[in-house]
């Protein structure tokens, strides 16, 4: 019998979540180089807005590798899901406290 895993208690990176202000209305790195993106992600530690891994530049993941900021949230209207890069955990909704 397998035990259910509570992702919120198994991810030690949720403590990195801060109240953030988005760095841009689009992918800040794509805007800087004049490129385009598909979907946006916001870093829940510093507010960096980057493009998703389906975008050719993958700036959200590049930001994680450069900064170590593990938790992102979708920056798409109406989406509340989050992701921890380190633990590779998906959250339907990130904790607000």
N, C-alpha and C positions, 0 to 999 in steps of 0.2 A: 504494500500500500504506500503510495507516494504522498508526501505532505505538501500542502499548498505553500508556495513561497510568497511572502509579502514583500513586493519589490521596494516599497517605501522604507522598510527596515533593513533590507539587504543592500541598499545603495548608500554608501557612506558619503557620497558627494552632494547630497541634497542640502547639506549645510552651506554649500557655496552659493545657494540662491540668495540674491539680493533684490531689493526694489530697484529696477533699472529704468533708464530712459533710453529709447531706441536711438542709436547713433545716426540713423538715416531713415528715410521712407522706403528705400530700396537697398539692395546690396551695396554697402559703402565701397567695397573694393571694385565691383563692376562699374559703379558710377565713376570712380576715379579713373579707370582705364577706358571708359566709353563702351563697355560690353553689356550684354543682356543676361538675364537669369530666368529660371522657371518658377521656383518657389523660394520663400524666404524663411530663415530661422533667426531667432534672437538669442544671444548668449545671456543666460540668466545670472551671470556674475558681473558683467560689465556693460551689457547693452549693445554690443557689436551686432549689427545686422549683416548676415552673410547669406549667400545662395546655397541651396541644397545640393546633395550629391547627384541629383539628376541634372543639375546645371553643369556646363562644361568646366567651370572654374572651381567648383566645390569650396567656396570661400568659408563657409561655416565650419567645415571640417579642418580646413587649413588654419583657421583661427584657434580651434581646439589644440592642434598640434603645436602651434606657436606659443599659446598662453597657458595651456593646462586647464582651462576652464571647461569642466566636464559636462555641464548641464545646458541644454538648449531647449527652446520651446518653438513651436511653429509660430511664424509671424504672418500667417495667412488669416484673413478675416474669418471669424467663427470657429477657428480651430484652437483647442486648448492643450493638445498633447505635448509631451516632452520626451526627451531622450538623454540618457547618460552615455557618453562616448566610452568611458572607462569600463563600466560594467555591462555595456551593451544592453541596457534595459529601457523598454518603452513604458511610458506612463500615459494613461488615458487623460490624466489631469495631474499637474504638478501641485504639491502642497503649497498653500499660500502663507503658512506660518513658519 
